[in-house]
Amino acid sequence: NPTMHKSLLLVPLLAVACSYPRFAASKTVELDLPLAQASKLKCKTHNGSISISPSSASDAVHVVAVLQARGHTQKEADDNLELLSVAHSHDGDALRIYGDYPLFELSNRSPSFSYTIQVPEHLAVSLVSHNGDITTRGTSGATHIETHNGDINAHSANGSTSVETHNGRIDLSLRADQDLQGVAVSHNGDIDIRLEAGAPCWLHARTHNGNIKTPSVIHEATISRRSVRCRIGDGEAIGDLKVTSHNGDIAVRDAND
């Protein structure tokens, strides 16, 4: 009976729809954390964004975290929210900041932690989000950024910069006046890089499905349909910039473009 089959199919679909926790609760937490001997900040979140900016403090970081949990009723969402907290620890030379909650109890309750953090300008940062955008502005320490689903918008004044997103766009501004060791990878998304100033470097760019745009003046170039190797800037290149996109365009600009 076709009608019976349709009715039976609706039952699991309705069950799935009814199982989604529609109610949400959120709160904001502020922390001032001493760096002690730490020279690096590590921040990781599964669901949520991370934003980094410089502060005037030299020995502490200021954290504003927005926590959210869901539930099938507002009371359940409120109760779930109380199970979330922002944790921190010192691990060797790093200050770690992360969300703490009982994983089993909050399964399918979408706990999320979004961070806005002010750090000393010189502090190195390592930032990871599974689902969320990551932004950095005005820091001069080494930078490592990784997100699975999200965009990356980063400004770095350090020679050691590595950014990667699986599904998202990368906008990267580099102002390195030393040996540049830059890596930018997007599996599905465009990459736009601006070299504001700095020492000459080698550019290694490749894309599987996309176009590559280089600065207007390049040297010693080897160009194919999907890859470019060239020297950017005048003088002997003392650094490397490696850019890869599987599905997406790559554009690299220098201060003269």
N, C-alpha and C positions, 0 to 999 in steps of 0.2 A: 504494500500500500504506500504510494508516494507521500501521501499526507502524513502517515505515521512516521516515515523516515525523516521527514522535515522536522516533525515535533521532537523526535529523539535527538536530532542534531542540535536543536535549540537549547536543550537541557545543559550540556557541558559549556556552551557559549555563555549562557546566563550565569552559570556557576562561576566562571572565570570573571565575568563582569562584576558580580556581587562580591568577589573576594578582594577586589582592589580597595585599599584603605583610603577613603575619600577625604577624611578629615586630617588637618595638619595643625601642628603647634610648633612655635619657634621662640627662641630667646637669644639674647645677645650677651656674650661674656667678654669682659676686658681683663687683661693680665699684663703686668709688667714683670718681665723675667730677666734676672741677671745673667750675663754671659759667662761670668766666672772666667775660666781659661779657654772657653770655646772660641774658635776662629771661623766656624761654619754654622749656618742654620740649616737644619733639615726639617721640611714640613711635608706631610703626606696626608691626603684625604681621598677617600674613594668617590664620594659624591660631593662636589662643591668646588668653588673657585678659590684661587690664591692670588693675592695682590701684594706686591712688595714695593716699598718706597723708602727713601733715606730719612733718618732722624738726626737730631742734633746730639743725641746721647751717644756716648762712646763705649759704654759697658753694659747695655741692656737693650732688650727689644720690647716693643709695645704691641700687644696682640688684641685685635677686636675680632671675635669669632661669632658667626651666626649659626646656631644649631637648629636643626629641624627634624621632627619625626612625625610619622603618620599613624592613623588608627582608623578603625571602623566606626568609632564614635569620637566626639570631641574629648570626652573624658579619657578614653583609651589613648588618644594622641597626646593629651597632656601628661598622662602617666608615663608613656613611652619617652617623652621628652626629658623627664626627670632622670632617666637612665643614661643620658648622654652627658659627657663631661670632656673638657679639654685637658689632655695630659701633656706632661713635658718631662724630659730627663736629659742628663748630660751623658753622652756616649763618646768617650775619648775626647777628640777636639771639637765635637759637634753638640749643639743644643738641638734636641729633637722636640717637635711639637706635633701632636697627633690627636685624633679623636678616640675616646675610650667608651665602649658600650658593650653589653652582652650580645654577642653575635647571634646566638640561637634564639633568644627572646625577641629580638627585633628583626628576624628574618621576614622579608617582604614588607617591612615598615619604612623603607627608604630613609634611613638615618643619613643626614648630611651635615657637613662642617665646611663652611666657607670662611676664609681667613683674609683679613686685611692687616698687614704687619709692617711696622716701621722698624728699620734696622740701622745700625751704624753703616755709613757709606762703604767702608772697606770690607765688610763681612761677606765671605763666600756664601752662596746659597745653593741648596739642592731641593728642588720643588717637584712634587709628583701628585697628579690627580688622575683618577681613572675617568671620571666624567666631570669636566669643568674646564673653564678657561684659566690661563695663567698669565699674569702681567707683572713685569718688573720695570722700575723706573729709577734712574739716578744712582745705581750702585756701581762700585768699582772692583768688587771681589769676583773671583771665579764663579761662573754661573752654569748650573745644570738644571734643565727643565724637561719634564716628560709628562705628557697627558695622552690618554688613549682616545677620548672623544672630547675635543675642545680646541680652541684657538690659542695661539701663543703670541703675545705682543711684548717684546723684550727690548730694553735698551741696556747695553753693556759697555763698560769702559775698560774691560779686562781682556787680555789676550786669550784666556782660556774660557771659551763659551760653547756649550753644547745644548741644542734644543731639538726635541723630537715630538711629533704628534702623529697618531695613526690616522685620525679623521679630523682634520681641521686645517686652518690657514696659519702660516707663520709670517709675522711682520717683525723683522729683526734690524736693530740699528746698532752698529759696532763703532766704537771710538777708541780703538786700541793704538797706543803709541809704542808698543813693544811687539815681541814675537807673537803674531796672531795664530792661534790654534782654534779655529772655529768649525763647528759641525752643525748643520741644519738638515733635518730629515722630516718629510711629510709623506706618508704613504698615500693619502688621498686629500690633496689640498694644495693651493698655490703657496709659493714662498717668495717673499719680497725682502731683500736685504739692502740696507744702505750703509756704505762705508763712509763714515763722516770724516775721518782723518786717520793718519797712522802710517806705519811703515809699509813698503811694498809687500805684496803677498801673492802666492799662487792660488788661482781659483780652479777647482775641480768640480764641475757641475754636470749632472746627468739626470735625465728623466725618461721614464718608460713611455708615458703618454702625455706629452706637453711640449711647450716651447721654452727656449732659453734666451734670455736677453742679458747682454753683458754691458759694462760701461762703454762709452763711445771710444775711448782710447785704451787699447790693450796691446800686449807685446807677446811675442813668441807663442802665438796661438795655434792650437790644434783643434779644429772644429769638425764635428760630424753632425748628423741630423739630430741626434738626441744627447750629445755630450760636447763639452767644451773644456779644454785645459789651456790656461793662459796666465800671463803675469799682469797684475794690476799695479799701477803706480810706477814711478821712476826709480831706478837704482836696483840693486840686488835684492831679490825677494827673500825675506827672512821668516815668512810664516805661510800657513796654509789655511784656506777656506774650502771646506768640502760640503757641497750642497746636493741633496738627492730628493727627488720626488717621483713616486711611482705614477700617480695620476694627478698631474697639476703642472702649471707653468712655474718657471723660475725667472726672477728678475733680480739682477745685481747692479746696483748703482754706486758711483763714488761721489765725492764732494763736488766734482765738476759737472755732474749731470743734473 
